[in-house]
Amino acid sequence: MSLGATSFLGSAGDRLLPLSVPFRFFGAAVLFHLAAWAVLVAGAGELAAFRGGAGPVLAAVHLMTLGVFVMTAMGASLQLLPVATLQGFAAPARINAIWWLLNIGTICLAAGMYLAWHQAMVAGGVALSLAIALYLQLLLGNLRRGGAMAAVVAHGWLAAAALIGLLLLGLILIANQEHGFLADAQRAAVSHMLLAAYGFMGLLAMGFSYVLVPMFALAPMPSDRWALAALLCTCAGLALGLAGTWFGQDVWAAVGGGIGLAGAALYLGLMAMTLRQRMRRKLGPAFIMMRLSWALLPLSLFSGIAWALDLLPDWGAVLFGLWLLGWLLGFLLAILQRIVPFLASMHAALAMKRRPPTVTALTAAGPLAAHLYCHCAALILLSAGIAWAMPVLVSLGTLAGLLGAASFAWFFLLAVLKYRAALKAPSA
């Protein structure tokens, strides 16, 4: 077995960042989650027929991908990678700059997309480029010095490569909005989405799940050999899928999706094996959310293959995008609802001379239950509304998503307030 997951963060007090650093990223992600659903409510009438172009749907997608996915990924990786690689980040000013640039860039880009305002998109692209460049400098420096947890580090390297690719392609797409030099902007946009979802975010999600899932379930970590085999299949499938999409060879894209399915099957098999070996029997609602997200991973690949082979009607592209984003959103929110109270409890233990609050005491079960129901309702209603061309179901789905985002924000706020109250409470 690899290094025990239960000691992953538990023995890493000297490499923990101040709690305000990851929580700043997580808090911004929670607010962008709310904003993304609010914008999607405004654009619900355009969702089923969306095929690209400026407007509320494109803005909501980027509020979700940049504001929620990338913000969460950066915050989590800045805390977790130093532990995995046994190296620290000693750059508080740079991390602060990354946070500000990522927030400003996401807001400018989303506003520009909503209003079809090219100058705002350019400003957002520049700010995001600077944020990603600073983040990559920290990330690659840490990976280069680290040697522990080979599978996690390998996922980090390849995720960084995908991040560079999607950044360059994103800037090209912004420039194309004004100058129209791309022969097929839709294929370029799909390539950008594949690099973002299956590349950068997907690889980080898979890599960190090999340590976070065992840690939260009290289980042994999967074998690096099988984790690297899943990584190889995933990257080979992504490369072929990108080539097929970019060059108009849809059969290549479908074959790439099939290879990606093999990688997903290996990954999900490792996750299932991990959970079968767990010592913690009751896993809570976070793992219901996580299992739902895992189900959406192969479903997104199947729908992507069917879309590439013209086996789905016109709405197949939107359904593919919904399930693709649903996989990542469910996974990240499941991780956040476990790691937020976990980190808060660890920092309280370091700061307090008395017994710190437990993870359970810092977790508000009611808002999380409401979020789970709303999240599931949103996915079901949106999928049905898109497939059956029923705008009322799409509108109800976006409203359910917004209500779920508000519930999740309430959970996060309560965790912060409970942590602060525990620190201020007088000693017995």
C-alpha positions in Angstrom: 0.0 0.0 0.0 1.0 3.6 -0.5 1.4 6.1 2.3 -1.6 5.9 4.6 -4.2 8.5 3.6 -5.1 9.2 7.2 -1.7 10.7 7.8 -1.8 12.8 4.6 -2.7 16.0 6.3 -2.7 14.8 9.9 1.1 14.9 10.1 1.6 18.0 8.0 1.1 20.8 10.5 4.4 22.5 9.5 3.3 22.6 5.8 -0.3 23.9 6.5 -0.9 27.4 5.0 -2.7 29.9 7.2 -6.4 29.0 7.1 -7.3 32.3 5.5 -5.4 31.3 2.3 -7.4 28.2 1.2 -10.6 29.6 2.7 -10.2 32.8 0.6 -10.2 30.6 -2.5 -13.0 28.4 -1.3 -15.2 31.4 -0.2 -14.8 33.0 -3.6 -15.7 29.7 -5.3 -18.9 29.5 -3.1 -19.9 33.0 -4.3 -19.1 32.3 -7.9 -21.3 29.2 -7.6 -24.2 31.4 -6.6 -23.4 33.9 -9.4 -23.2 31.1 -12.0 -26.6 29.7 -11.2 -28.1 33.2 -10.9 -26.9 34.1 -14.4 -28.1 30.7 -15.7 -31.6 31.5 -14.3 -31.5 34.7 -16.4 -30.5 32.8 -19.5 -32.6 29.6 -19.0 -34.6 30.3 -22.2 -31.4 30.1 -24.2 -29.8 27.0 -22.6 -31.4 24.2 -24.6 -30.6 25.8 -28.0 -27.1 27.0 -26.9 -24.4 26.3 -29.5 -21.8 28.9 -28.5 -21.6 32.7 -28.7 -21.9 35.5 -26.2 -24.7 35.7 -23.8 -25.8 34.5 -20.3 -25.2 30.8 -20.9 -21.5 31.4 -22.0 -21.0 33.7 -19.0 -22.5 31.2 -16.6 -20.3 28.4 -17.9 -17.2 30.5 -17.3 -18.4 31.6 -13.9 -18.7 27.9 -13.1 -15.4 26.7 -14.7 -13.2 29.6 -13.7 -14.9 30.9 -10.6 -15.8 27.5 -9.1 -13.6 24.9 -10.6 -10.3 26.7 -11.1 -10.7 28.7 -7.9 -11.3 25.5 -5.9 -8.6 23.7 -7.7 -6.0 26.4 -7.0 -7.0 26.8 -3.4 -6.9 23.0 -2.7 -3.7 22.4 -4.7 -1.9 25.2 -2.9 -2.6 23.4 0.4 -2.5 19.8 -0.6 0.5 19.6 -3.0 3.0 20.8 -0.4 1.9 17.8 1.7 2.0 15.4 -1.2 5.4 16.5 -2.4 6.9 17.2 1.0 7.7 20.7 -0.1 6.3 24.0 1.1 5.0 27.2 -0.6 6.7 30.3 0.9 5.1 32.9 -1.3 2.1 34.6 0.5 2.3 37.7 -1.6 2.2 35.7 -4.9 -0.7 33.6 -3.7 -2.6 36.8 -2.7 -1.9 38.2 -6.2 -3.2 35.0 -7.8 -6.4 35.3 -5.8 -7.0 38.9 -6.8 -6.1 38.4 -10.5 -8.3 35.3 -10.7 -11.3 37.1 -9.2 -10.9 40.2 -11.4 -10.3 38.1 -14.5 -13.3 35.9 -14.0 -15.6 38.9 -13.3 -14.3 40.8 -16.3 -14.5 37.8 -18.7 -18.0 36.8 -17.6 -19.3 40.3 -17.8 -17.8 40.6 -21.3 -19.4 37.4 -22.4 -22.8 38.3 -20.9 -22.8 41.7 -22.7 -20.8 40.7 -25.8 -18.2 43.4 -24.7 -14.9 42.5 -26.3 -12.8 44.9 -24.3 -13.9 43.4 -21.0 -13.2 39.9 -22.4 -9.6 41.0 -23.3 -9.1 42.6 -19.9 -10.4 39.4 -18.2 -8.1 37.3 -20.4 -5.1 39.3 -19.5 -5.8 39.1 -15.7 -6.4 35.4 -15.9 -3.2 34.9 -17.9 -1.2 36.6 -15.2 -3.0 34.6 -12.4 -2.3 31.3 -14.2 1.3 32.2 -15.0 1.9 32.9 -11.3 0.1 29.8 -10.2 2.1 27.7 -12.7 5.3 29.1 -11.4 4.4 27.9 -7.9 3.0 24.6 -9.0 5.8 23.6 -11.3 8.4 24.6 -8.8 6.8 22.5 -6.2 6.3 19.5 -8.5 10.0 19.7 -9.6 11.3 19.6 -6.0 8.8 16.9 -4.8 9.3 13.2 -4.9 6.6 11.7 -2.8 3.3 10.3 -4.0 4.3 9.6 -7.6 0.7 9.2 -9.0 -0.4 12.6 -7.5 2.7 14.4 -8.8 2.3 12.8 -12.3 -1.3 14.0 -12.4 -0.1 17.5 -11.3 2.5 17.7 -14.1 0.0 16.7 -16.8 -2.7 19.0 -15.4 -0.3 21.9 -15.6 0.4 21.1 -19.3 -3.4 21.0 -20.0 -3.8 24.3 -18.1 -1.2 25.9 -20.4 -3.0 24.6 -23.5 -6.4 25.7 -22.4 -5.1 29.2 -21.5 -3.6 29.6 -25.0 -6.7 28.3 -26.7 -8.9 30.6 -24.6 -6.9 33.6 -25.6 -7.2 32.6 -29.2 -10.9 32.3 -28.9 -11.2 35.8 -27.3 -9.2 37.2 -30.2 -11.4 35.4 -32.6 -14.5 37.0 -31.2 -13.2 40.3 -32.7 -11.3 39.2 -35.8 -12.9 35.9 -36.8 -9.7 34.2 -38.1 -10.5 30.7 -37.0 -11.9 28.4 -39.7 -14.2 26.6 -37.2 -14.5 28.4 -33.9 -17.0 25.8 -32.6 -14.5 23.0 -32.8 -11.9 25.2 -31.2 -14.3 26.0 -28.4 -15.0 22.3 -27.9 -11.3 21.6 -27.8 -11.0 24.3 -25.1 -13.7 22.7 -23.1 -12.1 19.2 -23.3 -8.8 20.6 -22.2 -10.4 22.3 -19.3 -12.8 19.6 -18.1 -11.0 16.3 -18.9 -7.5 17.9 -18.9 -6.7 20.4 -16.2 -9.7 19.9 -13.8 -10.2 16.2 -14.6 -6.6 15.3 -13.9 -6.4 17.3 -10.7 -9.7 15.8 -9.5 -8.5 12.2 -10.2 -5.0 12.8 -8.7 -6.3 14.3 -5.5 -9.1 11.8 -5.1 -6.4 9.1 -4.7 -5.5 10.7 -1.3 -8.6 12.6 -0.3 -11.2 9.8 -0.7 -9.1 7.3 1.3 -8.4 10.0 3.9 -12.1 10.8 4.4 -13.2 7.2 4.3 -10.3 5.9 6.5 -9.1 3.5 3.8 -5.8 2.5 2.2 -4.6 4.4 -0.8 -4.8 2.7 -4.2 -1.7 1.3 -5.9 0.3 3.9 -7.8 0.7 1.4 -10.6 -3.0 1.2 -11.4 -3.5 5.0 -10.8 -0.7 5.6 -13.4 -2.4 3.1 -15.8 -5.7 5.1 -15.5 -3.7 8.3 -16.1 -2.1 6.9 -19.2 -5.5 5.9 -20.7 -7.1 9.2 -19.8 -4.3 11.2 -21.4 -4.2 9.0 -24.5 -7.9 9.3 -24.9 -7.8 13.1 -24.4 -5.0 13.5 -26.9 -6.9 11.5 -29.6 -10.1 13.3 -28.8 -8.5 16.7 -29.1 -6.9 15.7 -32.4 -10.2 14.5 -33.8 -12.1 17.5 -32.6 -9.5 20.0 -33.9 -9.0 18.4 -37.3 -12.6 17.5 -38.0 -12.1 13.7 -37.6 -15.0 12.8 -35.5 -14.2 9.0 -35.6 -10.9 9.8 -33.9 -12.7 11.8 -31.3 -15.1 8.9 -30.7 -12.2 6.5 -30.3 -10.5 8.9 -28.0 -13.6 8.9 -25.9 -13.5 5.1 -25.8 -10.0 5.1 -24.5 -11.0 7.7 -22.0 -13.8 5.4 -20.9 -11.2 2.7 -20.2 -9.3 5.2 -18.0 -12.5 6.2 -16.2 -13.3 2.6 -15.6 -9.9 2.0 -14.0 -10.2 5.2 -11.9 -13.7 4.3 -10.8 -12.7 0.8 -10.0 -9.9 2.0 -7.8 -12.4 4.3 -6.0 -14.8 1.4 -5.5 -12.0 -0.8 -4.2 -11.0 2.0 -1.8 -14.5 2.4 -0.4 -14.9 -1.4 0.1 -11.8 -1.4 2.3 -12.8 1.6 4.4 -13.0 1.6 8.2 -15.5 4.4 8.4 -18.9 2.8 7.7 -21.1 6.0 7.5 -19.7 8.3 4.9 -22.4 11.0 4.9 -24.1 13.1 2.2 -20.7 14.1 0.7 -20.2 10.6 -0.6 -23.7 10.5 -2.1 -22.7 13.6 -4.1 -19.4 12.0 -5.0 -21.0 8.8 -6.2 -23.4 10.9 -8.3 -20.5 12.7 -9.8 -18.7 9.5 -10.6 -21.8 8.2 -12.4 -21.8 11.3 -14.5 -18.1 10.8 -15.6 -18.7 7.8 -17.9 -22.2 9.2 -18.8 -20.5 12.3 -20.1 -18.0 10.2 -22.1 -20.8 8.1 -23.6 -22.8 11.1 -24.6 -19.7 12.7 -26.1 -19.0 9.7 -28.2 -22.6 9.5 -29.4 -22.5 13.2 -30.2 -19.2 12.8 -32.2 -20.8 10.0 -34.2 -24.0 12.0 -34.9 -26.1 9.5 -32.9 -27.8 12.2 -30.8 -30.2 15.0 -31.9 -29.1 18.6 -31.8 -29.6 18.8 -28.0 -27.0 16.1 -27.5 -24.2 18.7 -27.4 -25.9 20.6 -24.5 -26.6 17.4 -22.6 -22.9 16.4 -23.0 -21.8 19.8 -21.6 -24.3 19.5 -18.7 -23.1 16.1 -17.6 -19.5 17.0 -18.1 -19.8 20.1 -15.9 -22.1 18.1 -13.5 -19.3 15.5 -12.9 -16.8 18.1 -11.9 -19.2 20.3 -9.9 -20.5 17.4 -7.9 -17.0 16.1 -7.1 -15.6 19.5 -6.1 -18.6 20.3 -3.9 -18.4 16.9 -2.2 -14.7 17.5 -1.5 -15.4 21.0 -0.2 -18.0 20.0 2.2 -15.5 17.6 3.8 -12.3 19.6 3.5 -13.7 22.9 4.8 -14.6 21.6 8.3 -11.6 19.3 8.3 -9.1 22.1 7.7 -10.9 24.3 10.2 -10.7 21.6 12.9 -7.0 21.1 12.2 -6.2 24.8 12.5 -8.2 25.1 15.6 -6.2 22.2 17.1 -3.0 24.1 16.4 -4.3 27.4 17.8 -6.2 26.2 20.9 -4.8 24.9 24.1 -8.1 23.1 24.9 -10.0 20.5 22.9 -10.8 21.9 19.4 -14.2 21.6 17.7 -14.7 18.3 15.8 -15.4 18.1 12.1 -18.9 17.1 12.9 -19.4 20.2 15.2 -18.2 22.4 12.3 -20.5 20.8 9.7 -24.1 22.1 9.3 -26.0 19.0 8.2 -29.2 20.8 7.3 -27.9 23.1 4.6 -25.9 20.2 3.1 -28.9 18.0 2.9 -30.9 20.8 1.2 -28.0 21.3 -1.2 -27.9 17.6 -2.1 -31.6 17.5 -2.9 -31.5 20.7 -5.0 -28.3 19.6 -6.8 -29.9 16.3 -7.8 -33.2 18.1 -8.8 -31.3 20.6 -10.9 -29.5 17.8 -12.9 -32.7 15.8 -13.4 -34.8 18.8 -14.4 -32.2 20.3 -16.7 -31.5 16.9 -18.4 -35.2 16.2 -18.9 -36.0 19.8 -20.0 -33.2 19.8 -22.6 -34.0 16.3 -24.0 -37.8 16.9 -24.1 -37.6 20.5 -25.2 -39.6 21.7 -22.2 -38.5 25.2 -21.2 -40.4 25.1 -18.0 -38.3 22.2 -16.7 -35.1 24.0 -17.7 -36.3 27.1 -15.7 -37.2 25.0 -12.7 -33.8 23.2 -13.0 -31.9 26.5 -12.9 -33.9 27.7 -9.9 -33.2 24.4 -8.1 -29.5 24.9 -8.8 -29.6 28.5 -7.4 -31.4 27.3 -4.2 -28.8 24.6 -3.8 -26.0 27.1 -4.2 -27.5 29.3 -1.6 -27.7 26.3 0.8 -24.1 25.4 0.2 -23.1 29.1 0.8 -25.0 28.9 4.2 -23.0 25.7 5.1 -19.7 27.5 4.3 -20.6 30.6 6.3 -21.7 28.5 9.3 -18.5 26.6 9.3 -16.5 29.9 9.3 -18.6 31.3 12.1 -18.4 28.2 14.2 -14.6 28.1 13.8 -14.3 31.7 14.9 -16.6 31.2 17.8 -14.6 28.2 19.0 -11.4 30.3 19.0 -13.0 33.1 21.0 -14.7 30.8 23.5 -13.1 31.2 27.0 -11.1 28.2 28.4 -12.9 26.0 30.8 
